[in-house]
């Protein structure tokens, strides 16, 4: 249960009663009324803005309206006190019994605690990673991969039907360059004198060298002569190189804990005529015309030409200029195939499309949103989450990387060094559109400053409490039934109450993170919950009465262990959302 939504509904019901009694106008809109934790916990357990958002329509000062509303809320179940503060905020204190009762509810729900039907089974397509198969995944790709995977899991938890998808850009100039790089390496290994500077503008990295060696190891009948200058050889090289890279990429994703359900090929869409079909449909609807675009300011994009092109009327759907779909030579632009791809996703049943893109694609967002609005005739929405850069830091120094130069730090290298779980959690400790520093020393140190360790340590500590209890009180019944039936009214210490209140925030955090598409909120919450747990643990070391295990009071011990179990349940739930295995012991 989202306790804040519960009390918000109770407040609205009470406001309706006031309206029915004639004390407030009948046409008030309660949609903006909220119930949230106050900024300062000293002010109460919850705060509502009801008087602030209703005062204008009610024709009164917000403070006066708050004074009128507050007495009505005092009659609500589990409400102890109601106070008006500032210009009209209403602060509410909830009874200890209500918070104590939440522990049993958490244990009864288990890992399903926080699940909701917010999505009501609606289909959502989350497309993420989608790296061009011209090289291996580097560490910046890892951030987008983990973000997309966590977002998909979060949306599933709140009731959406999610498809995890990868779009393979295996068509166009970049793949042509990859093919040329492969053929050159193959010829080089066969003894031809091909200087390294001839790879300028191509792909000189180790992965292409590996691909060339793999290709040369094939039987002669399975590969052509790389020196033969004909279209069939180049087609073979494109297909072989793209497949080789995608096989490596898929394995790296699996080892990172990322598993896409669908891989869609740009090449397959084009060969199936999907681009021609969507172009013809837009043309039929009068959304295509022939024109010459003004040269853009700054860097000239690849799809601009100073001659007539087939243009999509993107400005009719919110873009700042119309966009070319077909070049003067008849070739499709990247944008044309992207439109066909997004329509394909929609035709497969998704009305909610989420793309996870790198920061270098920021300028591409308006045109893609315009295209989705056009081809789906407004029946689909597109949300693009931009992933900012990751800086790798080792020994205090930033590691400089360049894909073109062939010197990148791959996902494989980072996962092998620090482990999948560390990479995944660390990548989610900042908002997606904020830069992130991945410091090899900090993400592996065992301290409060390392969120990965700090949260995992709290989960491991919770399990150690149960091991301690079994040793200290061997006959204590620690079954699930016994824990759920514990005397929670014995949990009266302020630290215990604070922990229970923090646990009760979990459904609200889940719902808020899902609505805003912001998984980092989960990381923040888990860190705060772990911090409160560690603080209470340390208090118990200094104050024997607060220890979780009391061999002189089995009833109190059982209640405290139930609370600890609830902490472990929520932390484990959050870690699993992130694709991180909850640790039961720290090594």
C-alpha positions as CSV (number, residue, x, y, z in Angstrom):
1,X,0.0,0.0,0.0
2,X,1.2,3.5,-0.9
3,X,0.4,5.0,2.5
4,X,0.7,8.6,1.1
5,X,-1.8,7.9,-1.6
6,X,-4.0,6.2,1.0
7,X,-4.1,9.3,3.2
8,X,-4.4,11.6,0.1
9,X,-7.6,9.7,-0.8
10,X,-8.8,10.0,2.8
11,X,-8.2,13.8,2.7
12,X,-10.0,14.2,-0.6
13,X,-13.0,12.2,0.8
14,X,-13.1,14.5,3.8
15,X,-12.9,17.5,1.5
16,X,-15.9,16.2,-0.5
17,X,-17.8,15.9,2.8
18,X,-17.0,19.5,3.5
19,X,-18.3,20.4,0.1
20,X,-21.5,18.4,0.6
21,X,-22.0,20.2,3.9
22,X,-21.9,23.5,2.0
23,X,-18.8,24.9,3.6
24,X,-16.9,24.8,0.3
25,X,-17.9,25.5,-3.3
26,X,-19.2,22.5,-5.2
27,X,-16.9,22.9,-8.3
28,X,-13.5,22.5,-6.6
29,X,-10.9,20.5,-8.5
30,X,-9.0,18.1,-6.2
31,X,-6.6,16.7,-8.8
32,X,-3.7,18.9,-7.5
33,X,-4.2,17.9,-3.9
34,X,-1.2,15.9,-2.7
35,X,0.0,14.2,0.5
36,X,3.7,13.9,0.8
37,X,6.5,13.6,3.4
38,X,7.3,17.0,4.8
39,X,10.7,18.5,4.0
40,X,11.4,18.6,7.7
41,X,10.4,15.4,9.5
42,X,10.1,17.4,12.7
43,X,7.0,18.9,11.3
44,X,5.1,15.7,11.1
45,X,4.8,12.5,9.1
46,X,2.8,13.9,6.2
47,X,1.9,17.2,4.7
48,X,-0.9,18.2,2.4
49,X,-1.1,21.2,0.1
50,X,-4.9,21.1,-0.1
51,X,-5.5,24.7,1.2
52,X,-2.7,26.1,-1.0
53,X,-4.1,24.7,-4.3
54,X,-7.8,25.2,-3.4
55,X,-7.8,28.7,-1.9
56,X,-8.2,30.7,-5.1
57,X,-11.1,28.7,-6.3
58,X,-12.6,28.8,-2.8
59,X,-12.3,32.5,-2.7
60,X,-10.4,32.7,0.5
61,X,-6.8,33.0,1.9
62,X,-4.9,29.7,1.9
63,X,-4.1,30.1,5.7
64,X,-7.8,30.6,6.5
65,X,-8.9,27.7,4.4
66,X,-6.2,25.5,6.1
67,X,-7.7,26.5,9.5
68,X,-11.1,25.4,8.2
69,X,-9.9,22.1,6.8
70,X,-7.5,21.0,9.6
71,X,-10.2,20.1,12.2
72,X,-11.9,17.8,9.7
73,X,-8.8,15.8,9.2
74,X,-8.3,15.1,12.9
75,X,-11.2,12.6,12.7
76,X,-9.4,10.4,10.1
77,X,-8.3,6.9,11.3
78,X,-4.7,6.8,12.6
79,X,-4.3,10.6,12.6
80,X,-3.0,11.9,16.0
81,X,-2.5,15.6,15.3
82,X,-3.1,18.1,12.5
83,X,-1.3,21.5,12.5
84,X,-1.4,24.5,10.1
85,X,2.0,25.9,9.1
86,X,3.2,28.9,7.1
87,X,0.9,30.2,4.4
88,X,-1.4,27.2,4.7
89,X,0.4,23.9,4.7
90,X,-1.3,21.2,6.8
91,X,1.1,18.9,8.7
92,X,-0.2,15.6,10.0
93,X,1.2,13.2,12.6
94,X,0.2,9.5,12.2
95,X,-0.1,7.1,15.2
96,X,2.7,4.8,16.1
97,X,0.3,1.9,15.7
98,X,-0.1,2.6,12.0
99,X,3.6,2.5,11.3
100,X,4.1,-0.6,13.4
101,X,1.3,-2.4,11.4
102,X,3.2,-1.7,8.2
103,X,5.9,-4.3,9.1
104,X,3.5,-7.2,9.0
105,X,2.1,-5.9,5.6
106,X,5.6,-5.8,4.2
107,X,6.4,-9.3,5.3
108,X,3.1,-10.6,3.9
109,X,3.7,-9.0,0.5
110,X,7.4,-10.0,0.4
111,X,9.1,-9.1,-2.8
112,X,5.8,-7.9,-4.2
113,X,5.7,-5.0,-1.7
114,X,5.5,-1.9,-3.8
115,X,3.9,-3.5,-6.8
116,X,1.0,-1.6,-8.3
117,X,-1.4,-1.7,-11.2
118,X,-0.3,1.8,-12.3
119,X,0.4,0.6,-15.9
120,X,-2.8,-1.5,-16.1
121,X,-1.0,-3.9,-18.6
122,X,-0.3,-1.2,-21.2
123,X,2.4,-2.1,-23.7
124,X,5.6,-0.2,-23.4
125,X,8.6,-0.6,-25.7
126,X,12.0,0.3,-24.1
127,X,14.7,0.5,-26.7
128,X,18.2,0.8,-25.2
129,X,21.9,0.3,-26.0
130,X,21.3,0.1,-29.8
131,X,25.0,0.6,-30.4
132,X,26.2,0.6,-34.0
133,X,27.9,-2.8,-34.6
134,X,31.1,-1.1,-35.5
135,X,32.9,-2.0,-32.3
136,X,32.5,-3.4,-28.8
137,X,30.5,-1.9,-26.0
138,X,32.5,0.7,-24.1
139,X,31.8,2.0,-20.6
140,X,29.5,4.8,-21.7
141,X,27.3,2.2,-23.4
142,X,27.2,0.4,-20.1
143,X,25.4,3.3,-18.4
144,X,22.7,3.3,-21.1
145,X,22.4,-0.5,-20.9
146,X,21.9,-0.5,-17.2
147,X,19.6,2.5,-17.1
148,X,17.3,1.0,-19.8
149,X,17.3,-2.4,-18.1
150,X,16.5,-0.9,-14.7
151,X,13.8,1.3,-16.2
152,X,12.2,-1.7,-17.9
153,X,12.2,-3.7,-14.6
154,X,10.7,-0.7,-12.8
155,X,7.9,-0.3,-15.3
156,X,7.1,-4.0,-15.0
157,X,6.9,-3.7,-11.2
158,X,4.1,-1.1,-11.6
159,X,2.1,-3.1,-14.1
160,X,3.2,-2.3,-17.6
161,X,3.8,-5.0,-20.2
162,X,7.4,-4.2,-21.2
163,X,9.3,-5.2,-24.3
164,X,13.1,-4.8,-24.1
165,X,14.5,-4.0,-27.5
166,X,17.8,-3.4,-29.3
167,X,17.9,-1.7,-32.7
168,X,20.8,-2.9,-34.8
169,X,22.1,-0.1,-37.1
170,X,23.5,-2.5,-39.7
171,X,23.0,-0.3,-42.8
172,X,24.7,2.8,-44.2
173,X,28.0,4.5,-44.3
174,X,29.4,3.4,-40.9
175,X,28.8,-0.3,-41.6
176,X,30.4,0.3,-45.0
177,X,33.5,1.7,-43.2
178,X,33.5,-1.3,-40.9
179,X,33.5,-3.6,-43.9
180,X,36.4,-1.8,-45.5
181,X,38.3,-1.9,-42.3
182,X,37.8,-5.7,-42.1
183,X,38.9,-6.3,-45.7
184,X,42.0,-4.2,-45.3
185,X,43.0,-6.1,-42.1
186,X,42.4,-9.4,-43.9
187,X,44.6,-8.3,-46.8
188,X,47.2,-7.0,-44.4
189,X,47.4,-10.4,-42.6
190,X,47.8,-12.1,-45.9
191,X,51.0,-10.2,-46.5
192,X,49.9,-7.1,-48.4
193,X,51.7,-3.8,-47.5
194,X,48.9,-1.7,-46.1
195,X,50.1,1.2,-43.9
196,X,48.4,2.0,-40.7
197,X,47.7,5.5,-41.7
198,X,45.4,4.2,-44.4
199,X,42.9,3.3,-41.6
200,X,42.3,7.1,-41.1
201,X,38.5,7.5,-40.7
202,X,38.0,3.8,-40.5
203,X,38.0,1.4,-37.5
204,X,41.5,0.5,-36.4
205,X,40.6,-1.2,-33.1
206,X,41.6,-4.6,-31.7
207,X,38.1,-5.9,-32.3
208,X,38.4,-5.5,-36.1
209,X,41.8,-7.2,-36.0
210,X,40.1,-10.1,-34.1
211,X,37.3,-10.2,-36.6
212,X,39.8,-10.3,-39.5
213,X,41.7,-13.2,-37.9
214,X,38.4,-15.0,-37.4
215,X,37.4,-14.5,-41.0
216,X,40.7,-15.7,-42.3
217,X,40.4,-18.9,-40.3
218,X,37.2,-19.8,-42.2
219,X,37.4,-22.4,-44.9
220,X,38.0,-20.8,-48.3
221,X,34.6,-21.8,-49.5
222,X,33.0,-19.7,-46.7
223,X,34.7,-16.4,-47.5
224,X,35.6,-14.5,-50.6
225,X,39.0,-13.1,-51.6
226,X,39.3,-9.8,-49.6
227,X,41.2,-8.2,-52.4
228,X,38.5,-8.8,-55.0
229,X,36.9,-5.5,-55.7
230,X,33.2,-6.3,-56.3
231,X,29.9,-5.7,-54.6
232,X,29.5,-9.3,-53.5
233,X,32.7,-9.1,-51.4
234,X,31.7,-5.9,-49.8
235,X,28.2,-7.3,-49.0
236,X,29.8,-10.3,-47.4
237,X,32.2,-8.1,-45.4
238,X,29.4,-6.0,-44.1
239,X,27.3,-9.0,-43.0
240,X,30.3,-10.8,-41.5
241,X,31.6,-7.9,-39.6
242,X,28.2,-6.7,-38.3
243,X,27.4,-10.3,-37.2
244,X,30.8,-10.7,-35.5
245,X,30.4,-7.5,-33.6
246,X,26.8,-8.2,-32.6
247,X,27.8,-11.6,-31.3
248,X,30.4,-10.0,-29.0
249,X,28.0,-7.2,-28.0
250,X,25.3,-9.7,-27.1
251,X,27.6,-11.7,-24.9
252,X,28.9,-8.6,-23.2
253,X,25.3,-7.5,-22.5
254,X,24.5,-10.9,-21.0
255,X,27.5,-10.8,-18.7
256,X,26.4,-7.3,-17.6
257,X,23.0,-8.9,-16.8
258,X,21.2,-7.2,-19.7
259,X,18.9,-9.4,-21.8
260,X,16.9,-7.9,-24.6
261,X,13.8,-9.8,-25.8
262,X,13.9,-8.4,-29.3
263,X,16.7,-7.5,-31.7
264,X,15.5,-5.5,-34.8
265,X,17.8,-5.1,-37.8
266,X,17.7,-1.8,-39.8
267,X,18.9,-3.8,-42.8
268,X,16.0,-6.2,-42.5
269,X,13.5,-3.4,-42.3
270,X,14.9,-1.7,-45.4
271,X,15.0,-5.0,-47.4
272,X,11.4,-5.8,-46.3
273,X,10.3,-2.5,-47.9
274,X,9.3,-0.9,-44.5
275,X,10.9,2.4,-45.5
276,X,9.2,2.6,-48.9
277,X,5.9,1.8,-47.2
278,X,6.1,4.6,-44.6
279,X,7.3,7.0,-47.2
280,X,4.4,6.2,-49.5
281,X,2.0,6.7,-46.6
282,X,3.4,10.1,-45.6
283,X,3.4,11.1,-49.3
284,X,-0.2,10.1,-49.7
285,X,-1.2,12.2,-46.7
286,X,0.6,15.3,-48.1
287,X,3.4,15.2,-45.6
288,X,6.2,14.8,-48.2
289,X,7.3,17.5,-50.7
290,X,10.4,18.3,-52.8
291,X,12.4,21.2,-51.5
292,X,15.9,22.6,-50.8
293,X,16.8,23.2,-47.1
294,X,18.7,26.3,-46.0
295,X,22.2,25.3,-44.8
296,X,22.1,24.9,-41.0
297,X,24.2,27.0,-38.7
298,X,27.4,25.4,-37.3
299,X,28.3,21.8,-38.3
300,X,26.6,20.6,-41.5
301,X,24.8,17.3,-40.8
302,X,25.2,14.3,-43.1
303,X,21.7,14.5,-44.5
304,X,21.9,18.1,-45.7
305,X,22.4,18.7,-49.4
306,X,22.3,22.0,-51.4
307,X,19.9,20.5,-53.9
308,X,16.3,19.3,-54.1
309,X,15.4,16.5,-51.7
310,X,12.3,14.7,-50.5
311,X,11.4,16.5,-47.2
312,X,9.0,15.4,-44.4
313,X,6.8,18.2,-43.0
314,X,8.2,17.9,-39.5
315,X,7.4,21.4,-38.6
316,X,3.7,20.5,-38.6
317,X,4.4,18.2,-35.7
318,X,6.6,20.5,-33.5
319,X,10.0,20.3,-35.1
320,X,11.9,23.5,-36.0
321,X,12.6,22.6,-39.7
322,X,11.4,20.0,-42.2
323,X,13.6,17.0,-42.6
324,X,15.0,15.1,-45.6
325,X,14.0,11.4,-46.0
326,X,15.5,10.8,-49.4
327,X,18.6,12.2,-50.8
328,X,18.9,13.6,-54.4
329,X,20.6,10.3,-55.5
330,X,17.6,8.3,-54.2
331,X,19.3,6.9,-51.1
332,X,17.3,6.9,-47.8
333,X,18.5,9.1,-45.0
334,X,19.1,7.5,-41.5
335,X,16.0,9.4,-40.4
336,X,13.8,7.6,-43.0
337,X,14.7,4.2,-41.7
338,X,14.3,5.4,-38.1
339,X,10.7,6.5,-38.9
340,X,10.0,3.1,-40.3
341,X,11.5,1.4,-37.2
342,X,9.4,3.4,-34.8
343,X,6.2,2.7,-36.8
344,X,7.1,-1.0,-36.7
345,X,7.4,-0.8,-32.9
346,X,3.9,0.8,-32.7
347,X,2.4,-1.8,-35.1
348,X,3.7,-4.5,-32.8
349,X,1.3,-3.1,-30.1
350,X,3.3,-0.4,-28.2
351,X,1.6,3.0,-27.7
352,X,4.3,4.1,-25.2
353,X,7.8,4.2,-26.8
354,X,10.9,4.9,-24.6
355,X,14.3,5.4,-26.3
356,X,17.5,5.5,-24.3
357,X,20.1,7.6,-26.3
358,X,23.5,9.0,-25.8
359,X,24.0,12.7,-25.2
360,X,25.3,13.2,-28.8
361,X,21.7,12.4,-30.0
362,X,20.1,15.3,-28.1
363,X,19.4,17.3,-31.3
364,X,17.7,14.4,-32.9
365,X,14.9,14.2,-30.4
366,X,12.5,16.8,-31.8
367,X,12.4,15.3,-35.3
368,X,11.9,11.8,-33.9
369,X,9.0,13.0,-31.8
370,X,7.5,14.7,-34.8
371,X,7.8,11.6,-36.8
372,X,6.2,9.4,-34.2
373,X,3.3,11.8,-33.9
374,X,2.9,11.8,-37.7
375,X,3.1,8.1,-38.5
376,X,1.0,7.0,-35.5
377,X,-1.4,9.9,-36.0
378,X,-1.0,10.8,-32.4
379,X,-1.8,7.4,-30.9
380,X,1.8,6.8,-29.6
381,X,4.0,8.8,-27.3
382,X,7.8,8.9,-27.4
383,X,10.0,9.7,-24.4
384,X,13.7,9.9,-25.0
385,X,16.0,9.5,-22.0
386,X,19.4,11.1,-22.7
387,X,22.4,9.4,-21.0
388,X,25.2,11.7,-20.2
389,X,28.9,10.8,-20.5
390,X,30.8,8.6,-18.0
391,X,34.3,9.6,-16.9
392,X,36.5,6.7,-15.9
393,X,38.9,7.6,-13.2
394,X,41.9,5.6,-12.0
395,X,44.4,6.8,-9.4
396,X,42.8,10.2,-9.6
397,X,43.4,10.6,-13.3
398,X,40.7,10.6,-16.0
399,X,41.2,7.9,-18.6
400,X,41.0,9.4,-22.1
401,X,39.2,7.3,-24.7
402,X,38.6,7.5,-28.4
403,X,36.6,5.0,-30.4
404,X,38.0,6.2,-33.7
405,X,41.5,5.9,-32.4
406,X,40.7,2.4,-31.1
407,X,41.6,3.2,-27.5
408,X,38.4,2.6,-25.4
409,X,37.8,0.9,-22.2
410,X,35.2,-1.8,-22.9
411,X,32.3,-3.0,-20.8
412,X,34.0,-6.4,-20.7
413,X,37.2,-4.9,-19.1
414,X,35.2,-3.1,-16.4
415,X,32.9,-6.0,-15.5
416,X,35.9,-8.3,-15.3
417,X,37.7,-5.9,-12.9
418,X,35.0,-4.9,-10.5
419,X,32.1,-7.2,-11.2
420,X,28.7,-6.9,-12.8
421,X,26.8,-5.8,-9.6
422,X,29.2,-2.9,-8.9
423,X,29.0,-1.6,-12.4
424,X,25.2,-1.8,-12.5
425,X,24.6,-0.1,-9.1
426,X,27.2,2.6,-9.7
427,X,25.7,3.5,-13.1
428,X,22.4,4.2,-11.4
429,X,23.6,6.5,-8.6
430,X,23.1,9.7,-10.7
431,X,20.3,11.0,-12.8
432,X,20.6,9.9,-16.4
433,X,21.1,13.4,-17.8
434,X,23.9,14.3,-15.3
435,X,27.5,13.3,-16.0
436,X,28.8,10.4,-13.9
437,X,32.3,9.7,-12.6
438,X,33.2,6.0,-12.3
439,X,36.2,5.9,-10.0
440,X,37.7,2.4,-9.8
441,X,39.0,3.1,-6.3
442,X,35.7,4.5,-4.9
443,X,33.4,1.9,-6.3
444,X,35.4,-0.9,-4.6
445,X,36.2,0.7,-1.3
446,X,34.3,-0.5,1.8
447,X,33.0,2.8,3.2
448,X,29.9,4.9,3.6
449,X,31.0,7.0,0.6
450,X,30.5,4.0,-1.7
451,X,26.8,3.5,-2.2
452,X,27.2,0.1,-3.7
453,X,29.0,-1.3,-0.7
454,X,26.9,0.6,1.8
455,X,23.6,-0.8,0.6
456,X,24.9,-4.3,0.1
457,X,26.4,-4.2,3.6
458,X,23.0,-3.3,5.1
459,X,21.4,-6.3,3.4
460,X,24.3,-8.5,4.6
461,X,24.0,-7.2,8.1
462,X,20.3,-7.9,8.2
463,X,21.1,-11.6,7.5
464,X,23.8,-11.6,10.1
465,X,21.2,-10.5,12.7
466,X,19.3,-13.7,12.0
467,X,22.4,-15.8,12.3
468,X,23.2,-14.2,15.6
469,X,19.6,-14.8,16.8
470,X,19.7,-18.5,15.9
471,X,22.9,-18.9,17.9
472,X,21.8,-16.8,20.9
473,X,18.2,-18.2,21.2
474,X,18.1,-21.6,19.4
475,X,14.5,-22.3,20.3
476,X,13.1,-19.0,19.0
477,X,10.5,-19.6,16.3
478,X,11.7,-17.5,13.3
479,X,9.2,-18.8,10.8
480,X,7.4,-16.3,8.5
481,X,4.1,-16.8,10.4
482,X,5.8,-16.1,13.7
483,X,7.5,-12.9,12.4
484,X,4.2,-11.6,10.9
485,X,2.4,-12.3,14.2
486,X,5.0,-10.5,16.4
487,X,4.1,-7.8,19.0
488,X,4.9,-4.7,16.9
489,X,3.5,-2.4,19.6
490,X,6.8,-3.1,21.4
491,X,8.7,-1.2,18.7
492,X,8.5,2.2,20.3
493,X,12.1,3.6,20.1
494,X,12.3,6.7,17.8
495,X,15.0,4.9,15.7
496,X,12.6,1.9,15.2
497,X,9.7,4.2,14.3
498,X,12.0,6.1,11.8
499,X,13.0,2.9,10.1
500,X,9.3,1.8,9.8
501,X,8.4,5.1,8.3
502,X,11.2,4.9,5.8
503,X,10.1,1.4,4.9
504,X,6.6,2.7,4.3
505,X,7.9,5.1,1.7
506,X,9.0,2.3,-0.7
507,X,5.7,2.1,-2.7
508,X,5.6,5.8,-3.1
509,X,9.3,5.9,-4.3
510,X,8.5,3.1,-6.8
511,X,5.5,4.8,-8.2
512,X,7.3,8.2,-8.4
513,X,10.4,6.7,-10.1
514,X,8.1,4.8,-12.6
515,X,6.1,7.9,-13.5
516,X,9.1,10.1,-14.1
517,X,11.3,7.3,-15.7
518,X,14.0,8.0,-13.1
519,X,15.5,4.8,-11.7
520,X,18.2,6.8,-9.8
521,X,15.5,7.6,-7.2
522,X,15.6,4.0,-6.2
523,X,19.4,4.2,-5.6
524,X,18.9,7.3,-3.4
525,X,16.2,5.7,-1.4
526,X,18.2,2.5,-0.8
527,X,21.1,4.5,0.4
528,X,18.9,6.5,2.8
529,X,17.3,3.3,4.1
530,X,20.7,1.6,4.5
531,X,21.9,4.6,6.4
532,X,19.0,4.6,8.9
533,X,19.6,0.8,9.4
534,X,23.3,1.3,10.0
535,X,22.7,4.1,12.4
536,X,20.2,2.0,14.4
537,X,22.6,-0.9,14.4
538,X,25.4,1.2,15.8
539,X,23.1,2.6,18.5
540,X,22.4,-1.0,19.6
541,X,26.2,-1.5,20.1
542,X,26.3,1.5,22.4
543,X,22.9,1.0,24.1
544,X,22.2,-2.7,25.0
545,X,18.5,-2.1,25.3
546,X,18.3,-1.3,21.6
547,X,20.0,-4.5,20.4
548,X,18.1,-6.5,17.9
549,X,18.6,-9.7,19.7
550,X,17.6,-9.7,23.4
551,X,17.9,-13.1,25.1
552,X,16.0,-11.7,28.1
553,X,13.0,-10.6,26.0
554,X,12.0,-13.0,23.2
555,X,8.8,-11.1,22.3
556,X,10.7,-7.9,21.7
557,X,13.5,-9.8,19.8
558,X,10.9,-11.3,17.5
559,X,9.4,-7.9,16.7
560,X,12.8,-6.4,16.0
561,X,13.8,-9.3,13.8
562,X,10.6,-8.9,11.9
563,X,11.5,-5.2,11.3
564,X,15.0,-6.3,10.2
565,X,13.4,-8.8,7.8
566,X,11.3,-6.0,6.4
567,X,14.5,-3.9,5.8
568,X,16.1,-6.9,4.1
569,X,13.0,-7.4,1.9
570,X,12.9,-3.9,0.7
571,X,16.6,-3.6,0.0
572,X,16.6,-6.9,-1.8
573,X,13.6,-5.8,-3.9
574,X,15.5,-2.6,-4.9
575,X,18.7,-4.4,-5.7
576,X,16.9,-7.0,-7.8
577,X,15.2,-4.1,-9.7
578,X,18.7,-3.0,-10.5
579,X,19.8,-6.4,-11.6
580,X,22.1,-6.7,-8.6
581,X,22.3,-9.8,-6.5
582,X,21.6,-9.0,-2.8
583,X,24.6,-10.1,-0.7
584,X,24.0,-12.2,2.4
585,X,27.6,-11.9,3.5
586,X,30.3,-9.4,2.6
587,X,33.7,-10.8,1.6
